[in-house]
Amino acid sequence: MKWRGRRGSGNIIDRRRSGGGRGVAIGGAGGFGLLAIVVVGYFLGVDLTPLLDDGQMQGGGGEITAADEEAAQFVSVTLADTEEIWADIFASEVGRAYEPAELVLFKGATQSACGGASAATGPFYCPPEERIFLDTDFFTTLDRRLGAGGDFAAAYVVAHEVAHHVQNELGVLGEVNAVRQRSDEATSNALSVRIELQADCFSGIWARRAEAMFGSLEPGDIEEAMNAAAQIGDDTLQREAGRTVRPDSFTHGTSEQRQRWFATGYEQGSLEACDTFATDRI
């Protein structure tokens, strides 16, 4: 992915040096903590609960390294790209201005309106704040633990969380949450899958537009994103954690579904093509 030398976003909040590097305990300040953020991340982030269960996820923290700084610059450029792309789409397809999300960079631990966040929770979008929370150590986890390395795989993760903000801007999250709150667990999970797959599809739109607007894609980039989508499918995560694969517990979609919907967004490039709520074939 070609990203160096391009402008970064003005919507980055850098908390990496704010002293929040201690771990977040369950039931922490305000009654939130790790448990609460896993629930939020489970719906609007990358589901790392299988990794939490097998004890292989560790919190970050510590000194800011040169690699951390480069990752922060990369995230800033990627976020700036999403801002231009979604501003253009909202103007042409929605008929109004796009209000971008803020992105909070942290290292080790921080707090959000959705609860405490740690490196072990994975990146997530917090709707009440309209903010994305990301510890760039997750990119190392993505590579070494999940087998989804590469800069475009990391960019896909950022684009996916931005896609949740787009859903919030469009009113999709509010509508679906209202239905989920009065639904049984199976129905709630099924709706969550459709939300996540739509975010994957929106991420595909971002990739298509990034290629057209910035010429940022290089050979192998789409394959990196497709691999990342596969590695964070519910079935793959459960299988890799040694669990029995239980489709009724899925909240993000299978590897095949996540790849297919990303590809749909990339190939068709329109919001209409990403209506996961209007199809029987999820």
Secondary structure, 3 states (H helix, E strand, C coil): CCCCCCCCCCCEEECCCCCCCCCCCCCCHHHCCHHHHHHHHHHHECCCHHHHHCCCCCCCCCCCCHHHHHHHHHHHHHHHHHHHHHHHHHHHHHCCCCCCCEEEECCCEEEECCEEEEHHHCCEEECCCCEEEECCHHHHHHHHHCCCCCHHHHHHHHHHHHHHHHHHHHCHHHHHHHHHHCCCHHHHHHHHHHHHHHHHHHHHHHHHHHHHHHCCCCCCHHHHHHHHHHHCCHHHHHHHCCCCCCHHHCCCCCHHHHHHHHHHHHHHCCCHHHCCCCCCCC
